[in-house]
Amino acid sequence: MTRFSSDSCFAQRGKDVLEFARDYFPSAEKTLLISTLGIQPQSLYFPTEIFSRFSNVDIRVIVEKRRETALLTEIGRLHRDYVQNACGKLDMQFVDIDIVADDGATTGGRNAVIRATEWYKQGYTDIVIDTTGMSRGVCFPLVQQAIEVGLKTKANVHLLVASSDARCIDLISESSDRAEWMHGFQRSMGLDSTADTLKLWVPQLSEGASRQMELMYRALSSSSSVAEVCPIVPFPSRNARRGDVLLFEFERDFHGDWDCSHLNVIYAHESNPLDVFNSICKMVRAREEVFTAPEQKAVTVLSPCGWRIGSLGMLLAAIDLELPMLYVETISYNISSPIPSKVEVQEPDHLWHILLAGAPYENSQL
Amino acid sequence: MDNPFKKRATEYFEDPASLILVLSPEPLRRFFEGNASAYFDRLVTVVGTPGSGKTSIARLVEFDTVIALLRSLHSKDHKDLAHALDDCEMLADSRPKILACRLSTTSDIRNIWELPYSVKIRHGLLRSLIQARAVLGWLRKLEGVGVDLARIRIIAREQSEVQAGLIHTADPLAFRAHARAVEEKVFKIITALVPPSETELATSGLETTYEAFQIIESFSVPEIAGIQGGELTLRPLCIVDDAHELHPDQYSEVDLWLKNREIKVARWLMTRVDAVSPEALRTALQTPESGQFGSTKDRDWILKLMQRGSTDKRAYRATVKDIARRYIDQMPVLRRRGVQLENCLAAAPPELAASQLKDLEKAVLIAAKTSSFSQERLDQIRSWIPSGVSTDEKLALTRILIHREIRRTPQADLFATEAPAPETLLEPRNVGSQLINGADLQLFHEFGKPYYYSFERLADASGENIEQFIHLAGVLVDQIETRVVRGRNPNLDAKAQNSILIDAAKGTIRSWNFPHSAEVRRLIDFIVERCKQRTLAPNAPLDDGANAFGIPQGEMERFQKDGGKLVPVLHYALAYNAITLNEGYECKRKTWCLFQLGGLPILANGLTFSKGGFCEGALSDLIESVTK
């Protein structure tokens, strides 16, 4: 049993995902779906519209606990009732996960992994992580853990994501004031033995994330300076000017702290995680070649932020190439638009299924 | 490096050689004032908001920076810096005495608290990791300046031979290998996706804490290239930076542990204000000449405040002036033209346009008419105004003084039968610089007359926060550089300075994104609104107005219990310089706690930088403002 790599990664998109799900999961022996009760109704798509129709599925719906507001509580109640009605016949549980500790430290990933350890004791043939409404701090450690469990127990591990170009509910997020290593993705960063390693930083640029970028850059520079910054920008994108707008937004960083040329920018498809994955892999390999000669070690640090599908590409690269990931967690949300009186889960604009580990990877002819 | 103002923190300077080009000795002198030797024999807790200069001090005293400085003493600026280090007992006869290493508190150290073990084990892991990293940091600093580690000697305390043997002090390479092994073992536990159980932990060989601080006394180092005088004996200094990132229980444990007098290693704990207990902070604030010994009866620690409020304005201005000079010296375009920031900002006081002046004259006439004062009395009021003020200031002051006199004149009875008593000649009223500032602020709000210009106001706007100064100065320097490149006069007029600074302050406040930042903005808006009303009152009751909200000190004593949603909001407002607390402020025979606005909110909203003027209120008003 083995897992995906940059040479071989089985994935479907769009309607193919639905076809695959409808064909495959009813015949799978025992499936665990880990999903999230997100703020956007889209997060309910896979558990309610797809997996509720299957009988051999256990569903664990993570409820990410952040600072509560009256509107968030109301949305939470509506979404919970909706999922309960749709999936009530299945073995389904809502599981609260605290994202932030009392002192402001991020603990979501660690807490989620501890809870999931209990779920895996049931023994599943298929583990599905629905990343649609999950925060990165919870999702990425869960995916890493699921792959480890899958490799150990010979379970197939799937990643699903649904996304829409327009949001149903407008949100203003509030970030933590500390940059932290993603749980399970620190690798050897911070060890004395790697202190001389050259750092290449690959942040994912997104709108309004200047403060997060500053925190991450400062954290990375705290022991030794960052050798090079190669930001990832979404292109092609639904809004063709999005990449340019982002470059303008971060102009001060480019010419200031980062001291970074626009030639360093990596362009990757806004709604194709494999494009982000492949772009990072190509860059890391090229860099490895360069650094073989002077015998100096170099490490690429990834920083997911903003557009979710791009972040999943980063996740794939981090797992495949064992790269460290540094990020800033969102610690609360404020809703800036009216909330709908009833839940309507619409067809998503983008759907992806990625087989992370499982039997097909053992077939060398595929 | 084209524009060092664009480097937002000293961490971003790649190597010590480029760092010393921009470091000023003034913050170091201010930091070490008093008994410098006490900073190396007990715990020093350094408290300040982000950007107040904690990390700059730490980077300056780090061993590689000191060596880089000693190797380049040809420059006068470098000599000044070396003298400052000498005065602070970091050097003796131009030779280093201290081997300092800064240890950042990273998320992995904080995450030890999340491990599923007993408190004792978690504290043990924490101590082991800090000590192992400090040891490795010291050795790395030595190696970085070209010392052959195999030739150093680690001098252990007397009567600690057994413990010294356990950490291999006799063999420097084995000493480092052991520290690395400890670090890696703890690191593996912290970063594991699922940590090992407590029983599994016992078998991993980490059952005892790595105790280096109680064993090591000094390092004996062979001659270092570029440093005269042969072998050096160096006392190690561990600087734990950003200690507020620790869990509060971890912070208390580290604080208690490092206060132990048995530890011979020098140690500093640098933290944001919110990590320190309110009691300790209050004590320090009430003795603003910090650098004094702490409040414990054994005097075994020092609490050092990086920002001290209004006590030291002149010294702070001198410090930032020196910093600005050094930064500009690194910009060839400006250096060649001999540009100095304070000269470029020394603009002539602005005056209102003729049409605005007419409007103001009308307003004064209306005030005079309303007052029903005789011409003689009005002339007398005008005579109190000093001669040096501009025409518009004179008019604004006249208006204020008329309103003041109206309030002082008893109201006549509407149906009085007797004729009003004749006006008596008044005692002259004092019109000082603060009232002139108050008049200027009224003109700023009424006619947009520039108020925020000159180097002094720029320094005041940074609220004793060096990083904030560099940010604000950076935006002005950008404009100056553009003018120089275009072949124009580099000096910025008052209007340009005023609008650049206000835009920068507003932009920064808008971009605040830290926990509870939305509520902090609401709190600021509430205080600003109240202060504006007071500042713009026609009679300018507080001369140049208010920039603080005062509540009775008694209410503050119950803050932790009764503060409700304001407690976490204030925590971050203090941490990010949005607000400073001035407790125990005596006024009107009452004791107050002042919630003083920081430099940026003052700048963004047209208030005074002078401290002391406040609006009275209650804790409940503040709580209500954040819960709206």
Interface residues (C-beta under 8 A of the other chain):
Chain A: A101 D103 G104 A105 T106 T107 R110 V113 I114 T117 P141 Q144 Q145 E148 I172 E174 S175 S176 D177 R178 A179 E180 W181 H183 G184 Q186 R187 S188 G190 L191 D192 S193 A195 G208 S210 R211 Q212 E214 Y217 R218 A219 S221 S222 S223 S225 R252 H255 G256 D257 I331 S332 N334
Chain B: N3 K6 K7 R8 A9 E11 Y12 F13 E14 D15 S104 T106 S107 D108 R110 N111 W113 E114 P116 R133 L136 G137 R140 A179 R180 E183 E184 F187 T191 A192 L193 V194 D241 E245 H247 P248 S511 W512 N513 F514 P515 H516 S517 A518 Y572 A575
